[in-house]
Amino acid sequence: MSTTDSTPGQPLLAARELYKSYGSTPALRGASAELCNGEILAVTGPSGSGKSTLLHCMAGIVRPDRGPVMYRDERLDHVSEERLSELRRTEFAVVFQFGQLIPELTTVDNVCLPLVLNGTDRRTAQGQARTWLERFGVLGRAEARPGELSGGQAQRVALARALVTGPKVVFADEPTGALDSLAGEQVMTELTSAARQLGAAVLLVTHDATVAAYADREIRLTDGRTAALEVSE
């Protein structure tokens, strides 16, 4: 099992009073969030409330206009693009609503790609990829291409690709948004189970209360601001 080494009592990842605008349109207006070791945190709110922007800032995909994002003792909004790329290859993983698999690659090659980019030899990487595909019940589709997969199968492959590197933080942006209720429930069960086994923290953006119920805690955004904090039963 993988563990994190942040300072005891300190959040693993924290955003403080973030502001972000796209042109003249504000997306975040002082939003804050903390993610602790091994925790699953749901970020909820209506469409346009800034949920995905908050996730993108905390994952280092975009930089906030104002406000710090701290990962352990690093300020992500100040580090180089090279360092952010390294973190996204090794310690961060992102799962999007539509999976964003590479259409030209087979399922197994999509999953092993992060390992190959990190220097793992192809044969070893494919072996690890097949282990994760088997875990998510899609090993039989290892040689299929993304266009040949169902929505639920494609999202399981995306989960395998995200988790194959043993990340410390998984950023899941509406991971069930394109799935029916049954497939969505299966994907969330598999994601949360695998993350807990790895000891990975999960930042989960969703508009669906059923999905948010998988989290340990929930924060809600309204108009780019943190509106409320809730604890899931």
C-alpha positions as CSV (number, residue, x, y, z in Angstrom):
1,M,0.0,0.0,0.0
2,S,1.3,3.4,-0.9
3,T,1.4,6.1,1.7
4,T,2.0,9.9,1.7
5,D,4.6,11.7,3.8
6,S,3.0,15.1,4.4
7,T,3.4,16.6,7.9
8,P,1.0,15.1,10.4
9,G,-1.9,17.3,11.1
10,Q,-1.4,19.2,7.8
11,P,-3.5,18.8,4.7
12,L,-1.9,17.0,1.8
13,L,-3.3,19.6,-0.7
14,A,-4.8,23.0,0.1
15,A,-6.2,25.9,-1.9
16,R,-6.7,29.2,0.0
17,E,-9.0,32.0,-1.2
18,L,-8.5,31.3,-4.9
19,Y,-9.5,33.8,-7.6
20,K,-9.6,32.9,-11.3
21,S,-11.2,34.7,-14.3
22,Y,-11.4,33.8,-17.9
23,G,-11.3,37.1,-19.7
24,S,-13.9,39.3,-17.9
25,T,-15.8,36.2,-16.6
26,P,-14.9,35.3,-13.0
27,A,-14.8,31.5,-12.3
28,L,-13.5,31.5,-8.7
29,R,-14.1,34.3,-6.2
30,G,-12.2,33.2,-3.1
31,A,-12.8,29.5,-3.1
32,S,-10.9,27.3,-0.6
33,A,-10.5,23.6,-0.1
34,E,-8.3,21.1,1.8
35,L,-7.6,17.5,1.0
36,C,-6.1,15.2,3.6
37,N,-4.1,12.0,3.2
38,G,-6.3,9.1,2.0
39,E,-9.5,11.3,2.0
40,I,-12.2,11.4,-0.6
41,L,-13.5,15.0,-0.9
42,A,-16.5,15.9,-3.1
43,V,-16.8,19.3,-4.6
44,T,-20.4,20.0,-5.6
45,G,-22.5,22.9,-6.8
46,P,-24.6,24.0,-9.8
47,S,-23.3,24.3,-13.3
48,G,-21.0,27.3,-13.6
49,S,-20.2,27.5,-9.9
50,G,-16.5,27.0,-10.5
51,K,-16.1,23.3,-9.5
52,S,-14.0,22.2,-12.4
53,T,-11.9,25.4,-12.3
54,L,-11.1,24.7,-8.6
55,L,-10.0,21.1,-9.5
56,H,-7.9,22.4,-12.4
57,C,-6.1,24.9,-10.1
58,M,-5.5,22.3,-7.4
59,A,-4.2,19.8,-10.0
60,G,-1.8,22.4,-11.5
61,I,-3.6,22.3,-14.9
62,V,-4.3,26.0,-14.7
63,R,-2.8,28.7,-12.4
64,P,-5.1,30.8,-10.2
65,D,-4.9,34.6,-10.7
66,R,-4.6,35.0,-6.9
67,G,-4.3,32.7,-3.9
68,P,-1.9,29.8,-3.1
69,V,-2.2,26.1,-3.9
70,M,0.0,24.1,-1.5
71,Y,0.9,20.5,-2.1
72,R,2.9,19.3,0.9
73,D,5.5,22.1,1.2
74,E,5.4,23.2,-2.5
75,R,3.4,26.1,-3.7
76,L,2.0,24.8,-7.0
77,D,1.0,28.2,-8.4
78,H,4.7,29.2,-8.2
79,V,6.5,26.0,-9.4
80,S,7.7,25.5,-13.0
81,E,5.7,23.9,-15.8
82,E,8.4,21.1,-15.8
83,R,7.7,20.4,-12.1
84,L,3.9,20.4,-12.7
85,S,4.4,18.0,-15.6
86,E,6.5,15.7,-13.4
87,L,3.8,15.7,-10.6
88,R,1.1,14.9,-13.1
89,R,3.2,11.9,-14.4
90,T,4.1,10.6,-10.9
91,E,2.0,11.8,-8.0
92,F,-1.2,13.2,-9.6
93,A,-3.7,11.5,-11.8
94,V,-6.7,13.0,-13.5
95,V,-9.9,11.3,-14.7
96,F,-12.2,13.3,-16.9
97,Q,-15.9,12.9,-17.7
98,F,-15.2,11.3,-21.1
99,G,-12.0,9.5,-20.2
100,Q,-9.9,11.2,-22.9
101,L,-8.3,8.0,-24.1
102,I,-6.0,8.2,-27.1
103,P,-8.1,6.8,-30.0
104,E,-5.1,5.4,-32.0
105,L,-3.9,3.2,-29.1
106,T,-5.2,-0.1,-27.8
107,T,-6.7,-0.3,-24.3
108,V,-3.6,-1.8,-22.8
109,D,-1.3,0.8,-24.5
110,N,-3.5,3.6,-23.2
111,V,-3.1,2.3,-19.6
112,C,0.6,1.6,-19.8
113,L,1.4,5.0,-21.4
114,P,2.1,6.9,-18.1
115,L,4.5,4.2,-17.0
116,V,6.3,4.3,-20.4
117,L,6.6,8.1,-20.2
118,N,8.2,7.6,-16.7
119,G,10.8,5.3,-18.1
120,T,9.3,1.9,-17.4
121,D,10.2,-0.6,-20.1
122,R,7.3,-1.5,-22.3
123,R,7.0,-5.2,-21.4
124,T,6.9,-4.4,-17.6
125,A,4.5,-1.5,-18.2
126,Q,2.1,-3.7,-20.2
127,G,2.2,-6.3,-17.5
128,Q,1.2,-3.7,-14.9
129,A,-1.5,-2.3,-17.2
130,R,-3.0,-5.8,-17.7
131,T,-3.2,-6.2,-13.9
132,W,-5.2,-3.0,-13.6
133,L,-7.4,-3.9,-16.5
134,E,-8.2,-7.2,-14.9
135,R,-9.0,-5.5,-11.6
136,F,-11.5,-3.3,-13.4
137,G,-13.0,-6.2,-15.4
138,V,-11.9,-5.1,-18.8
139,L,-8.9,-7.3,-19.5
140,G,-10.9,-9.0,-22.2
141,R,-10.8,-5.6,-24.1
142,A,-7.1,-5.2,-23.8
143,E,-6.5,-5.1,-27.6
144,A,-9.6,-3.0,-28.4
145,R,-9.4,0.6,-29.3
146,P,-11.4,3.3,-27.4
147,G,-14.0,3.6,-30.2
148,E,-14.8,-0.1,-29.7
149,L,-15.6,0.3,-26.0
150,S,-18.9,1.1,-24.2
151,G,-19.0,4.2,-22.1
152,G,-18.6,2.2,-18.9
153,Q,-15.7,0.2,-20.3
154,A,-13.9,3.3,-21.5
155,Q,-14.2,5.0,-18.1
156,R,-12.8,1.8,-16.4
157,V,-9.9,2.0,-18.7
158,A,-9.4,5.6,-17.8
159,L,-9.4,4.7,-14.1
160,A,-6.8,2.0,-14.8
161,R,-4.6,4.5,-16.6
162,A,-5.0,7.0,-13.7
163,L,-4.1,4.5,-11.0
164,V,-1.4,2.4,-12.7
165,T,1.3,4.8,-11.5
166,G,0.2,4.6,-7.8
167,P,-0.7,8.3,-7.5
168,K,-0.9,10.2,-4.2
169,V,-3.9,12.3,-5.4
170,V,-6.6,11.4,-8.0
171,F,-8.5,14.3,-9.5
172,A,-11.9,13.1,-10.8
173,D,-13.9,15.7,-12.8
174,E,-17.5,14.4,-13.3
175,P,-16.2,10.8,-13.8
176,T,-19.7,9.4,-14.1
177,G,-21.3,12.3,-16.0
178,A,-21.4,10.5,-19.3
179,L,-22.6,7.1,-17.8
180,D,-26.0,5.7,-16.9
181,S,-26.8,5.2,-13.3
182,L,-25.7,1.6,-13.1
183,A,-22.4,2.1,-14.8
184,G,-21.8,5.2,-12.8
185,E,-22.4,3.3,-9.5
186,Q,-20.0,0.6,-10.6
187,V,-17.3,3.1,-11.6
188,M,-17.6,5.0,-8.3
189,T,-17.4,1.8,-6.3
190,E,-14.3,0.7,-8.2
191,L,-12.6,4.1,-8.0
192,T,-13.2,4.5,-4.2
193,S,-12.2,0.9,-3.4
194,A,-8.9,1.2,-5.5
195,A,-8.0,4.6,-4.1
196,R,-8.5,3.4,-0.5
197,Q,-6.3,0.4,-1.2
198,L,-3.6,2.6,-2.6
199,G,-3.9,5.1,0.2
200,A,-4.6,7.8,-2.5
201,A,-6.6,10.9,-1.8
202,V,-9.4,11.8,-4.2
203,L,-10.7,15.2,-5.2
204,L,-14.1,14.5,-6.8
205,V,-16.1,17.1,-8.8
206,T,-19.7,16.2,-9.3
207,H,-23.2,17.6,-9.6
208,D,-24.8,14.3,-8.6
209,A,-25.7,13.8,-4.9
210,T,-25.5,10.0,-5.4
211,V,-21.9,10.3,-6.5
212,A,-21.0,12.8,-3.7
213,A,-22.3,10.3,-1.2
214,Y,-19.2,8.2,-1.9
215,A,-17.0,10.9,-0.3
216,D,-15.9,11.3,3.2
217,R,-16.6,15.1,3.1
218,E,-18.4,17.5,0.8
219,I,-17.8,21.2,0.0
220,R,-20.2,23.2,-2.1
221,L,-19.4,26.0,-4.4
222,T,-21.8,28.8,-5.3
223,D,-20.8,31.6,-7.7
224,G,-17.1,30.7,-7.3
225,R,-17.2,30.8,-3.5
226,T,-17.1,28.0,-0.9
227,A,-20.7,28.0,0.4
228,A,-20.9,25.2,2.8
229,L,-19.1,22.2,4.3
230,E,-20.9,18.9,4.8
231,V,-19.9,15.5,6.2
232,S,-21.2,12.4,4.4
233,E,-22.8,9.7,6.5
